[in-house]
């Protein structure tokens, strides 16, 4: 992995390119991240860089996390994640969005909005019954869930009501339109998963 950084989605806006065409972009506050540990093949069985993002009060971290931050000489952070970079970083090093540049093609991962418990129409885009001529109080019901005698059970994977959303989703091959290193901001063309303020991962795997 050549480039990877944690960030927070601020929302969407649009900017204009040199030809005057409006470009829809998502604004991401990316980094800075601090390296708190380096995992090695000898000790951990694989190589990885452990990074932390976003300051929090010390009372909001547990004892194992506090020990990790104290050992690295880093202030407590809210998010801890590991990446496999091509080159190693020293403990305490700061990783910023300067590693990215306009034109980079990135994959953005995040947790989608949670929609709670919903019916099959909203969850699976199913059709409702007609609203007239004695249809009855079943306009938005899912209908039959299986035959009576064979197989005499509900088949696994049947589209039914339930919770949806709040799952990890990756949008691939998005283009970085602009990088503002002073404000730690990356503008990515198009939409990315998650609500405003949601944690996202921006990475280049190629």
N, C-alpha and C positions, 0 to 999 in steps of 0.2 A: 504494500500500500504506500503510494508516494505521498499523498496528502490526505489529511483527515482532521476535522475540528468539530468541537461541540458548539452549539449556538442556541439562540432562542428566536422563535418566529415573532416578528413584530406585526406583520400584516402585509397587505398588498397595496401597490400603488402603480403608477405608470410613469415612464420617462420617455423622452423623445430622442431618437437616434439622429445621426448627422443628416439624414434625408428628411427628417420631420415626421417619421412614422412613429406612432405611439407603441411602446413596448410594455406589456404587462409584466411586472416583476414582484417577487416576494422579498421583503426586507428581513434579513437575518443578522442579529447581533452575534457575531462569531468570535468566541474567545474573549480575552486571552485565557489560555489554559496553562496550568503549571504541572510540571512533571514531578510526581511524588514517589515513584518507584520504577525500577527497571527489572522485569522478570527475565530470568536466564534459563538456558537449556539445562544447566547443571542442577539448579535448585528447584525450578518449577516445571521442567519438562518441555518448555517452549520459550521463545523469546517474545517479549511484548513490552510496551511502554505504558505505564499507568499514569493517567492524567486526571486532574481535578479542575472543576469549573464552577464559578459563581460563589462569592464569599457569603458565609452565613455566620450568625453568632455561635460561639463555642458551645452554648447550651443545647444547640440543635443537632449536635453530632454525638454518636455513642462512643464508648471507650475504645473499641478497636480502631474506629476511624480517627479518633483524637490521637491515638498512638502513632498511626500512620503519618498524620500531618506533622506531629511533633518531631518524629524521626527525620522527616524531610525538611523540617524548618519552614513549613508553609502554614499560612493561616487556614482555619477550617473552611471547607468548601461543601457545596450542596450536592454536586454530582461527581462521581468517580467512575471512570471508564478506562478501558485499555484498548490500544491500537497497535498494530504491527507495522511500524514504519520501516522504510528501507534503510535509514540511518538511525543510529542511537542518539538519544538526548541525555544529557546529564541531569541528575536529580536537582530540582530547583529551577531548571530552565523554563522559560516562558515561551509558549507557542502561540503565535498570533495569526490573524487572517492574511498576513503578508505572503504566506506561502502560496496563496491563490492569486490568479491574475485573470483579467477579462479575457474571455474566450475559452476558459477551461470548461470541460464537460464533466459534470459531477453527478453523483447519486445522492439524493437527500432522503434520509430515513426519519420517521417520527411516528408518534402514536396518534391515530386519528381521533376525531371528536367522538365521544360516547353519546349514543342516542337512547340509552336505557331500554326498557322493555317496550317493544312495539309489535304491532300486528304484522301479518304476512304481506299486506299491501305496501306498507312503508318499508319493511325490512327486505322484501324480495321483489318488489315492483309487480305484484300480482294484480289481476283485474278484480273489480267488485262485480256483484250481480246488478241487474237493472233495478231501478228504484221504484218501479210501478208494477201493477198487475199481480198483486198478491205474493210478491217475493217473500215477504215476512221479515222478521228481525234478524236476518242472516246476510245482509248486504255485503258485509266485509269479512265474513267467516271464510275459513280456508277450504271448506268442502270436505270431501272424503279423504281420509288418511290411510285407506287400504281396504282390501276386500275382506269379507267376513270369514269365510272358511279357509281360504288359502291366500296368503300364508298365515292368516289369523294373528297378525301383529303389525305394528307400524315399522316400516322399513327405515333403516338407518339413513340419515342424511336428508330426510323429507323436509321440505321447506315449511316451517311452522313459525308461529309467533315466538319471540324471545328477544334477548338483548343483542344489539349489534353496535358496531363501532368499537372504539377503544382497543385497537389492535395495531401491531407494528406494520407499517407500510413503507415501501421504498419506491420513490419515483426516480427512474433512471434517465440518464442522458439529458440533464438540464444544463443550460449554458449560463455561465457566470457573465453577467453584463457589466458589472462594475464592482470594484473593491475600494473601500475607503478605510485605509489602515489607521488613520487618526481617530476615527469613530468606531473602529472594530466592526464595520458593517460590510456585508456582502449582499449584492443585489443579484438574484437568480431569476432568469426568465421563466415565467409560468408559476403554477401553484405548487405548494409543498404540503405534506400531510400535517394535521394537527391544528389546534386552536391558536389564537393569539397568545403569546407567552409560553407556548409549548416547546419542549426540548427537541432539538433536531440534530442530526449528524450529517455533516457535509463531507463527502470523501471522493477521492479520485483513485480508482483501483488499477487503471491502466498503467 
